[in-house]
Amino acid sequence: MNASLKTPSVTEEAQKQTMKHTCEHHAECMKVIQAILDDEATEAEKDHFRENMDKCIPCIEAYRLEKCIKDSLSSKVQKKPCPQNILNTIISKING
């Protein structure tokens, strides 16, 4: 057997040690993930998330799951314009 296939490299081992397996800011991270996926995040939020995502397994997994869900829904939903009469009714009720 080839021992190199079973033994992780030094960089892989160092990377595993620096990865967080729990996220102490999960609620805040989820808000940022949603903002990023909705294209509403600020550049500072995006930069901060990019830096932390490389170190936090729960955030990586949450981002991938949320992105997968959003992509799946986007491919299934047909985007159609709202009929003008419905739009007029809604506007009149709001201004009502």
C-alpha positions, 0 to 999 in steps of 0.5 A: 500500500502507498502510505502517502495516500493515507497520510495527510500532508502537513498543509492538510493537517494544519488546515484541519486544525485551524478549521472551526467545527462550531460557530459562536456567531451562527445567527449573525453568519446566517443573516450575512449568508442570506444577504450575500445570496440575495445580493444585498450584502455590503462589500465589508460583509462580503469581505468579512464572510470570505475571510471567515468562511475559510475557517468555519465548517458550519458557515461553509456548510450553511452557505452551500446548503442555502445556495443550493436551495436558492439555485434549485428554487430559481430554476423551478420558479417561472418569473412572470410580470404581474398583470396591470389590473392586479398591480393597480388594485394593490396600489389603490389599497395601499394608498387607500 
